[in-house]
């Protein structure tokens, strides 16, 4: 296994109930932020279905690293969700990411859920 494949970001998305779940596994950093933004941009560009206020759940359970660029991408996603009237939930954020959001004063702006299942139940 190369070191590059060990530190990549893998994204997948699909519908679950009345939400679109985007699963991020790996590192959300300077190298992979453009791929993250492209995936979300395509999602918003294609529309989010017939639901007038759809939900997007970012499943971050498999996220192993997030730097300041990754944090900026999460802020971009939050801003974009507000522009489009989309309900955004960060599911499964690890302790390090929650700490980063807390110390930067951004935690209050995000809705967090411990899991995708919990986020789906709350919706």
N, C-alpha and C positions, 0 to 999 in steps of 0.2 A: 504494500500500500504506500503510495507516495504521500509526502507531507502535504501536498496541495489538496489531495482528495480528502485528507483528514480535517482540513480547515475550511471546507467549502460551505456554502449555504444552499440548502435544498428546499424548494418551495413546492407545495401542492395545494390545490384548492378544490372545494366541492360544496354542494348544497347539503345542509342538514336542517330539516324542518324549514323554518322561515328565515334561515340565516345562511350566509356563505362563510365557510370556515377556511382560513388560509393557515396552513401549517408550515412553520419555519423551523428547520433543523440545521444546526451548525452555527456559523458565526455571522452576525449582522455587523459588519464593519465597513471600512473605506472600500475594500475590494469588492464587496458583495452588495453594497447599498444600491447601486444602479439596477441590479437585477430585482431587488425587493421593490423598488419604486416602479419599475416596468410592470411587474406582475400586478401590483395594485392599480396602476394607471390603466392597464388593459381591462381589469375588472370594472372600474368605474366607467371606462369608455364604452364598454359593452352594455352598461346598465346593470342594475341589480334585480331585475325581475319586475313582476307586477305589484309587489308590495310597496305601498307609497312610502313607508319608512323602514326599509330593510335593515338588517343587522349584518355587520361584518365582525367575525370573531377571529382575532389573530391568535392562533394557538402557538404560544412561545415555550411550551413545555420542553421542546428539544433544542432550544436556543442555548448554546454553550458559551457564547461570548457576545457582548454588545459594547461597542466603544461610542465615543461622542458622535461619530457619523451615523451610527445605528440609531442612537437616541434622536438625532435630527430627523431621521427617516420616520420614526414613530411619531414625532411632532408633526411632520408633513402629513402623515396618514390621519392624525387627529384633525388637523386643519381641513384637509380634503373631505373628511367625513362630515364636518360641520357645514361646509359649502354645499354638499350634496344631500344633506338631511339624512345621512346614514348613521345608524347607531353603531358605534365602535366599542368593542370590548377586547381588552388584552387578557387572554386566558393563560394560566400556568406560568406567569412570570416568576422567574427564580428569585431567590433572596438578594442576589447581587444586583439584578435589574431593579427590583423594588427599592433597594438602598440608593441606587443611582437616581431614580425618580424622586425619592424623598429628599436627598441632599441637594438636588438642583431645584427643588420647590415645584416640580412638575407633577408629582403624584396626585394632587388634588384635581388635575384636569383630565385624568384618565379614569375610565371605569375598569377595574380589575376584577377578575374572577379566578377562583383557584383551578378551574378546569373548564373544558369546553362544555361538558355536560351541565355543570352549574350555570354557565352563561346561557345555555339553551333553556334551562328551567326558568331563569329569571326573566327571560324575554317573553 
